[in-house]
Amino acid sequence: HFLSVTRAKPVLTVSDDDNFTAEGGVIRLYEQANKLRIEINVDEAERAGLTISSKLLSLARVVQDKT
């Protein structure tokens, strides 16, 4: 799986896979009420050394690792 290769490296990973952020991805795009939404795993972003804009975070559903 490509996420194992990119984990903890400065790579912004984005997908529309349902389990993407739970499996170690940073940003997941999904549709809700006919609108495109964003889910961000802040723990993975931090691990990758990425800074997510507070403006983007305010628009997103923020998730964290379950650990």
LOPA-152471 format. One record per residue (C-alpha): x, y, z; residue in three letters. Coordinates in steps of 0.02 Angstrom, whole numbers, padded with zeros to 5 digits, always signed. Example, Ala and Ser with C-alpha at 12.3 -4.5 7.8 and 13.67 -1.06 7.14 Angstrom:
# LOPA-152471
+00615-00225+00390ALA
+00684-00053+00357SER
# end
This chain:
# LOPA-152471
+00000+00000+00000HIS
+00072+00169-00049PHE
+00031+00248+00121LEU
+00162+00140+00204SER
+00292+00217+00088VAL
+00237+00398+00117THR
+00205+00387+00305ARG
+00307+00513+00407ALA
+00374+00592+00248LYS
+00328+00769+00190PRO
+00196+00707+00068VAL
+00017+00769+00064LEU
-00091+00619+00025THR
-00269+00645-00040VAL
-00402+00518-00088SER
-00587+00488-00093ASP
-00573+00313-00019ASP
-00693+00290+00127ASP
-00559+00228+00249ASN
-00417+00339+00187PHE
-00387+00445+00343THR
-00411+00295+00457ALA
-00277+00202+00359GLU
-00149+00342+00370GLY
-00198+00465+00235GLY
-00200+00652+00269VAL
-00350+00719+00171ILE
-00506+00626+00117ARG
-00633+00702-00001LEU
-00812+00644+00017TYR
-00986+00695-00038GLU
-01121+00742+00085GLN
-01289+00822+00041ALA
-01228+00845-00138ASN
-01078+00946-00079LYS
-00893+00904-00080LEU
-00826+00893+00097ARG
-00651+00874+00170ILE
-00591+00762+00311GLU
-00416+00792+00380ILE
-00315+00676+00491ASN
-00216+00804+00590VAL
-00105+00672+00671ASP
-00047+00609+00502GLU
-00018+00786+00440ALA
+00090+00823+00593GLU
+00185+00659+00573ARG
+00223+00709+00393ALA
+00284+00880+00449GLY
+00142+00968+00359LEU
+00052+01122+00421THR
-00132+01132+00379ILE
-00204+01307+00367SER
-00326+01352+00505SER
-00445+01413+00369LYS
-00443+01241+00287LEU
-00463+01156+00456LEU
-00615+01263+00493SER
-00698+01194+00336LEU
-00651+01014+00368ALA
-00705+00872+00478ARG
-00550+00847+00584VAL
-00504+00671+00637VAL
-00362+00600+00741GLN
-00280+00431+00752ASP
-00371+00309+00863LYS
-00215+00272+00965THR
# end
